[in-house]
Amino acid sequence: MPILNLTGPLGTSISVDVPEERDLLGVLRRYGRQGWTSGEIPAGGLSLPLAMADNFDWSLIGARAYTSPDGEQAVIYKGQSYKRRELDEVDTKKIKLPKIVKYSRGARPTDPVHLKEGEEGGVQYVTLISFRGGGRVIEAYVDASATANK
């Protein structure tokens, strides 16, 4: 029987028995909608195909999407706000970069060095997730309500 080890929004840890492996994502979603998380986001953030930027199910990582009063899209994850940033494709003689949609926040002095991106002394960021590349949508990670509203 699979077991999910989760951490709640207030730091509480619990273990949840999942009767069937096929039910793992459903249980993760149910707890994730309440802010429970499992595991840690790796340095540099998660990376998924660009095609998932508008339909990723944030509850899988315990995050919640929202729109700021200024109309900016963002997510709350472990009490921190990560803003949506769209980096357009760059294609010059020297460099070629694909379009990227990422959710990141400004780095804080208390953030571990390995999580910070950017030049020391300059503007630095911590990335939660990046959507890039031509990979296919991972259906198991799609927010059903996002696709139903389109």
Long-range contacts (C-beta under 8 A, 24 or more apart in sequence): 4-28, 4-31, 4-38, 5-38, 6-31, 6-36, 6-37, 6-38, 7-36, 7-37, 7-38, 8-34, 8-35, 8-36, 9-34, 9-35, 9-36, 9-78, 9-79, 25-60, 25-140, 28-59, 28-60, 29-57, 29-59, 29-60, 30-59, 31-62, 32-58, 32-59, 32-60, 32-61, 32-62, 32-63, 33-59, 33-64, 35-62, 35-64, 36-62, 37-61, 37-62, 37-77, 37-78, 38-62, 41-77, 41-128, 41-129, 43-114, 43-115, 44-117, 44-127, 44-130, 45-102, 45-103, 45-104, 45-126, 45-127, 45-128, 45-129, 45-130, 46-128, 46-129, 46-130, 47-129, 47-130, 47-131, 47-132, 48-129, 48-130, 48-131, 48-135, 48-138, 48-141, 49-131, 49-132, 49-133, 49-134, 49-135, 49-136, 49-137, 49-138, 50-98, 50-99, 50-100, 50-101, 50-131, 50-132, 50-133, 50-134, 50-135, 51-131, 51-134, 51-135, 51-136, 51-137, 52-131, 52-137, 52-138, 52-141, 52-142, 53-101, 53-131, 54-146, 55-137, 55-142, 55-143, 55-146, 55-147, 56-129, 56-131, 56-141, 56-142, 56-143, 57-141, 57-142, 57-143, 57-144, 57-146, 58-143, 59-143, 60-141, 61-129, 63-128, 74-103, 75-103, 75-128, 77-128, 80-105, 81-105, 82-127, 82-128, 82-129, 98-132, 98-133, 99-132, 100-130, 100-131, 100-132, 101-130, 101-131, 101-132, 102-127, 102-128, 102-129, 102-130, 102-131, 103-127, 103-128, 103-129, 103-130, 104-128
